[in-house]
Amino acid sequence: MENQKKTELISFLAILVALLSIPLYMLIKTYGSEQNTSHEATYVGRETCIECHLNEYNDWVGSDHDKAMDHANDSTVLGNFNNQSIQYNGMTHKLYKRDNRFYAYTDGEFGKMEEFEIKYVFGHYPLQQYLVEFDKGRLQTLPLTWNSKDSVWYHMAAAIYKDEIIEHSNWLHWTNQAQNWNGMCADCHSTNLVKGYDSKTDTYHTTWSEIDVSCEACHGPASKHLEWANKAEYARETDNNFGLVVKTSGIDNKEYVDLCVRCHARRGSLSDFHHSADLYNHTIPDLPTGENYFIDGQILNEDYVYGSFTQSKMYMQNVKCNDCHNVHSTKRLFEDNRLCTQCHRADDYDTYNHHFHKSKGEAGTAVIADDGVKFEVGEGTRCINCHMPARFYMGPDYRNDHSFRIPRPDLTEKIGTPNACNQCHADKSTQWAINYINKWHGISRPSQYGTVFYEAQKGSKESFDKLVHIYNDEVYPEIIRATAIHLLGTHYQVKSKHILFEALNSFNGHIRYNALHNLVLDDKESFNKALGMLNDPAKAIRIECAGKLAAIGKDQIPAKYHEQLKKAENEYLSALKYNADFPTGKFNLANFYYNKNQIDKAEEFFKKALKQDELLHTVKINLAILYNNKGEYKKAEILLKDYLKHVPQDGRTMFTYALFLSERQRYDESMTYLLKAAKLSPDNPRIFYNIAMMYDFRNEKNKAIEYLQSAIDINSEDSNYYIALLNLHVKYQQTKESKALAKKILTKFPGIQNKENIEAILKQ
């Protein structure tokens, strides 16, 4: 191509100024927070609580929290280690005992069968896992798992990853990071857990004050409480929460539920947890967007309750965890419908005219649910079976959905989500369930946000207004309103800018964080809005600001923000290092170093991320950008081609590779990939613009005009595409078309730059 400027191609570098990154909330589902307690308060152990809180202590003994973790010995190990064996992946895995120690014989880090000593037990019911010590301070979770409900051994990989065989090179293998105790599990199974990860040496020095989940895990370090309790009654302060760091009484249900979020939520973490009133100082909860939840908010993957419960009507009516559970024993207050009739009138709801199912003892036949669970006659009268349908996780762990919803087979028909009727009556059709619901409750149904979220993900134009309505209507739970903000930013970025700006002022952390997270800084107003969030009281939001501003030069940041930005960057770097034990964390840390022009460090951590998880293909794109900037074009191309080999449907990266080829002056190859990218990403006007410019270079004017018009059709609010088309009309001496378009541009964009030149076309 003789005149490359003539083509006005968007360069490979310009299109990817902001490196791809994995959001902090997706880094890894670990648990942690910044310290927000008095530095004087220290952990003193549960023994100090027994004298005054014996009833609570007795409830706690034997609970899931008490048995969250322990040393492996004859009293804690539940599994049968009497020379047992399991078959998996063509190997015989063995479990046995020798010299009062417990061992497993299984495939190790290099795929060979080895003997491993079990040092700790993890959990107790309905399953118990076992931990093995490795180098660098790691504890790894064996896949050989004891089903304590049925008293049998099973292989965890066979139970969870049924469609694939997990070998030693796979990131999901028990010896690799996905099954690492230090980062994945530890801080929800022990008290005062400090992960102690060093990103420089890739080592752990993990510590705890108590091995299980004890009193101070929830109430905070209690030394000041002991001081308060040891004073004479008249000398005790009355306004210091009894000397406790965490307030657990006299609080509303939001404050109460937020106490549990760090362990009972699927989320990302920013640091070790040492108690903070604002959950966004330590945790970024997942939203029910359809990734780990069904699109209507029902449980799909493990969600640990918080994301379900906070979208429920119960939560909106101020119900708290302890309304249904003894928080010290972790058991339900009742195992029958009395659990619900504490609030709901039994004479209305615990009757046949409400549930329409036979009672225990009546004639009938048991049903087998879609997950194989057998429901006997009478089980249909239990509230939880219709309003809290359960799913199996980790093999035998049968967990109830805490979103407390009415069965909606009509939504199954419309958007493909499950319903309790057909989950239980697996042999019946959706229409069968719909007919019975219509018969019992009439044909009218309340609106459900899942239908709007489903339509939005499909790109429906009508869904924009519906999402805006959900966001604005405070009848909806805050986590659902935040999900609406997320979808507005994801699918309607241009139209929703002003709504995202407004949401940045919300008092609610879910809404504020997700508005910022989904805001694209592509204009001055967005840039200024992000700068204004640098002093937000929530750490997660300050960190999100630092991440968004990382690629912007300091000279472009007004001086008055320099100090705030520096503090936020330090917090951001600390969070990145905290999560750098995982490949996604290494990836984001590499991006940080890249944006700070620390290229060697960036390359180091990009490579480490790929080495740790060879399936994290997104790393290859960013590493390719790094090599392209270093002039190592061959390495860049190898990475881009390898990425497209594994992710061939990614139109954006196909476009990136096309631009790379164009910059190498391999124009025919570039055009091939541009056309492929257009098919894969038909909603990206930049691709069509570049194709038009390529056709223009070839003097194929009709094709060039056709593709520019397509770019305008996709984004009719970008004046640049109109100007490009006008230039083509002028170049090809299409006077009539030039004048018509010039008039349209002046009408649509009255404040456009170089207005005089456009007006001159009309006068020709």
Secondary structure, DSSP 8 states (H G I E B T S, - for coil): ---HHHHT---HHHHTSS-----GGGS-------B-S-TT-----GGGGTTT-HHHHHHHTTSTTTTSEEE-STTT--S--SSEEEEETTEEEEEEEETTEEEEEEE-TTS-EEEEEEEEEE--SSEEEEEEE-GGG-EEE-SEEEETTTTEEEEHHHHH-TTS---TTSTTSTTSGGGBHHHHTGGGTSBS-B--EETTTTEE--B-SBSS--HHHHH---HHHHHHHTS-GGGS-SSSGGG-SS--SS--HHHHHHHHTTTSS-EEESS--B--SSGGGTEEE---SSSSB-TTS-B-S--TTHHHHTTSHHHHTT--GGGTB-TTT--BS-SSTHHHHTTS-HHHHSSHHHH----TTSS---EE-TTS-EE-TTGGG-HHHHHS-EEEETTTEEEE-TT-----HHHHHHH----HHHHHSTTS-HHHHHHHHHHHH-S-----HHHHHHHHHTT-STHHHHHHHHHH-TTS-HHHHHHHHHHHHHH-HHHHHHHHHHHTT-SSHHHHHHHHHT----SHHHHHHHHHTTT-SSHHHHHHHHHHHTTS-GGGS-GGGHHHHHHHHHHHHHHHHHTTTSHHHHHHHHHHHHHTT-HHHHHHHHHHHHHH-TT-THHHHHHHHHHHHTT-HHHHHHHHHHHHHH-TT-HHHHHHHHHHHHHTT-HHHHHHHHHHHHHH-TT-HHHHHHHHHHHHHTT-HHHHHHHHHHHHHH-TT-HHHHHHHHHHHHHTT-HHHHHHHHHHHHHH-TT-TTHHHHHHHHH-
